[in-house]
Amino acid sequence: MFRIAGWPYRRARTSDWAASARGALELDSGSRVGVIGGGPAGSFFSYFLLEMAERMGIELKVDIYESRDFGSPGPANCNHCGGIVSESLVQMLATEGILLPTEVVQRGIDSYVLHMDVGDVRIETPLHEKRIAAVHRGSGPRGVTAVKWHSFDKFLLDLAVKSGARHLRERVRSVSWSEGRPRISTKAGEPKSYDLMVAAMGVNSGGLKLLDELGIECEPPKTTTTHISEFFLKPEVVERYLGSAMHVFLLHIPNLEFAALIPKGSHVTLVMLGREINKELIQSFLDSPEVNRCLPQECRGEHRVCSCSPRINIRGAVRPFADRVVFVGDCGMTRLYKDGIGAAYRTAKAAATAAIFDGVSAEAFRRHYWPTCRAIGADNRIGKLIFAATQTMMKLRPARRGVLRMVSGEQCKPPERRRMSTVLWDVFTGSAPYKEVLLRTMRPGFVPHLLWDMALATRPTAKADA
Ligand SMILES: Cc1cc2nc3c(=O)[nH]c(=O)nc-3n(C[C@H](O)[C@H](O)[C@H](O)COP(=O)(O)OP(=O)(O)OC[C@H]3O[C@@H](n4cnc5c(N)ncnc54)[C@H](O)[C@@H]3O)c2cc1C
């Protein structure tokens, strides 16, 4: 697990830090921190920094620059995303005392339905709990007039503001250096210099280009295009077709790694991830019989109220820090395809911990923040292997039938014996690191069991049944 152990007193601050020569590169009472972006990474960073500073008796001034109004519906105020808050993140937040309010959680997800051309199978959560939350990042897609469910990003931003951060509803136009300190300029007001600048602007606003102006060595993340559509449906229609299950599609469509239909309150969110998802690919997915079974034609057309093609980080930034500058969340390092909000939490908390306890020099971030990013990057390499293996298996009909048979047979077994179901559950939900998923496939019995199910599923009688 990517745990950041033992906060808040993980380690004492350098004993004579106030007097030390490095003092200029440490945060002290009165230090100013500028955070560009009030998505999950910027809000988590500000929240943890201020909480830790308070415990250490340091008074910091934190400005969060975020021009979106997450309290208003519509695409301009939304950070485009599937809106699944993973099981592990829900638990980690609960241990921090951060509980997601019911008006933010549009639906608790209690199961996954896996759709393949050879059949469908429902995978229940091991303990039948609804611990995965489906949220909207803004206050809802285009067309929402009365806000019924609240924005997840607004909830986090409010949390940071309650801890003492100041939210400036301004867009950062340029950054520069002024007397060795990063300086942030917006359209309104005077440019402001900071003791630490936090880049939390994600990968979707072109904001990363701003940082070229700083001339630091960081190599930006690599991204690809994805797709999201929102379908507005009556809650009873959502319930009838999708229930409280996330519907995952493993189809043999080139370049498509993963697609899912996620039920919300009165919307269904379609998410498609892969390599450069384009119009043709989206159409061939929507035309497939598997999708038609759970989102029939009458639920489309004018019901499709919003769609976008956000970019997703598929390789993290290299050296996402410099003296007085640190990158968190998507614009630094995130998990491959899954649990981006969870990665924003982990990177933001690690960077805040480093800034408070070790200072804001490049060396402090290299020693105390970079290991968290590196661990995520290493796990992503395993994730790539898992996605490549899944793609290869999905090309082979006997393998697809074997997986289906194995998962179906496991549903009546106790949770510890549901080997394939747990592997798929963790891959789809992003609830466990990819390394853990890989290790589970190496446990004795996993491969023989799959081969046995493949053999049984391809018997002539089984074929006739299918
Ligand atoms: C199709 C798709 C589906 C996804 N589904 C999920 C999912 O189900 N679950 C999950 O956990 N993750 C998911 N993710 C990933 C998740 O969206 C990101 O990992 C997460 O949003 C990263 O948070 P962040 O704060 O780093 O960046 P963002 O959420 O992108 O926030 C960046 C913020 O910075 C602001 N900003 C940018 N430039 C400026 C500027 N110049 N001045 C001021 N503010 C600025 C923006 O307005 C924005 O609010 C998905 C991603 C995609 C593309």
The ligand as a Gaussian input file, in Angstrom:
#p B3LYP/6-31G(d) Opt

LIG

0 1
 C      -12.087000      10.082000     -18.423000
 C      -11.525000      10.127000     -17.036000
 C      -12.153000       9.426000     -16.022000
 C      -11.630000       9.440000     -14.740000
 N      -12.288000       8.750000     -13.766000
 C      -11.809000       8.756000     -12.511000
 C      -12.517000       8.096000     -11.467000
 O      -13.605000       7.550000     -11.659000
 N      -11.972000       8.093000     -10.228000
 C      -10.778000       8.707000      -9.952000
 O      -10.307000       8.636000      -8.801000
 N      -10.108000       9.379000     -10.920000
 C      -10.594000       9.428000     -12.181000
 N       -9.941000      10.135000     -13.152000
 C       -8.717000      10.841000     -12.813000
 C       -9.024000      12.126000     -12.019000
 O       -9.938000      12.916000     -12.741000
 C       -7.749000      12.928000     -11.790000
 O       -6.709000      12.070000     -11.399000
 C       -7.945000      13.984000     -10.696000
 O       -8.929000      14.891000     -11.093000
 C       -6.637000      14.733000     -10.462000
 O       -6.846000      15.820000      -9.592000
 P       -5.956000      17.135000      -9.743000
 O       -6.392000      18.032000      -8.637000
 O       -4.537000      16.778000      -9.872000
 O       -6.346000      17.777000     -11.151000
 P       -7.770000      18.360000     -11.652000
 O       -8.883000      17.606000     -11.046000
 O       -7.670000      18.412000     -13.129000
 O       -7.793000      19.827000     -11.061000
 C       -6.971000      20.840000     -11.555000
 C       -7.587000      22.182000     -11.175000
 O       -6.672000      23.224000     -11.534000
 C       -7.406000      24.313000     -12.057000
 N       -6.501000      25.094000     -12.910000
 C       -5.851000      24.680000     -14.015000
 N       -5.119000      25.677000     -14.541000
 C       -5.321000      26.751000     -13.734000
 C       -4.832000      28.094000     -13.749000
 N       -4.025000      28.529000     -14.705000
 N       -5.243000      28.936000     -12.765000
 C       -6.071000      28.512000     -11.768000
 N       -6.547000      27.239000     -11.703000
 C       -6.173000      26.380000     -12.680000
 C       -8.545000      23.666000     -12.841000
 O       -9.637000      24.564000     -12.971000
 C       -8.872000      22.457000     -11.944000
 O       -9.897000      22.750000     -11.018000
 C      -10.445000      10.168000     -14.451000
 C       -9.832000      10.894000     -15.456000
 C      -10.368000      10.894000     -16.740000
 C       -9.709000      11.705000     -17.808000

